[in-house]
Amino acid sequence: MFFSITAKAENPDLAAKFLNFFLNDAGANDIISGERGVPVVASVRDSLSSKLGASQKAAFTILSEAVMKNYVSPVDPPYPGKSGEVNAALRDITVQVLNKSISSAEGASRFITRANQILAE
């Protein structure tokens, strides 16, 4: 899960303080009880582990051991901006090709044109 603050945020400092609180404060994580996944911050994870049910404790333990033993790989970077729009265009055009509404050559041409339009916006 990635969190970000847009370049056009009205109050980026306040947004950063919120994210810091949400991710690093044991009290904030007590409220959500690991519902957004196992906290990455070890102190937060340790603070919560005593308050969880058996299955949540097991998940926390597995993640902690995987991190400590270096069994995890680096997280993939987030998708670039507008990738969702490009993927939606691809999906829509693929459906047209599969339904034989347009040829594959026409679909390829439409996709390239639409993707370029999206990326130029």
Residue, then its C-alpha position, 0 to 999 in steps of 0.5 A: m500500500f502506498f500513500s502519497i501527498t499530491a503536489k497540489a495539496e492545500n496543506p502538504d505539511l499537515a498531510a505529512k503529519f497525518l501520514n506520519f501519525f497514521l503509520n508510526d503512532a502506536g495509538a493510531n494503530d490501536i484504533i485500526s488494529g492492523e485492519r490495513g495490513v501488518p504495520v511495517v514499523a517494528s515498534v508499532r507491530d510489537s505494540l499491537s501484537s499483544k492485543l490481537g487474535a491468534s490469526q492476526k498474531a500469526a500474520f504479524t509473526i510471519l512478517s516479522e520473521a521474514v523481515m528479520k531473516n531477509y526473506v522479503s524482496p524490495v517492494d515494487p515501485p508505484y505505478p506511474g501517473k495515468s497508468g490507470e487511465v492507460n490500462a482502462a483504455l487498453r481494457d476497453i479497446t481489448v473488449q472491442v477487439l474480442n467482440k470483433s467490433i474492430s480489427s486487432a490492427e484498428g485496436a492497436s492503432r486506437f490504443i496507441t492514439r488514446a494512450n498518447q492522448i492520455l499521457a500528453e494531458 
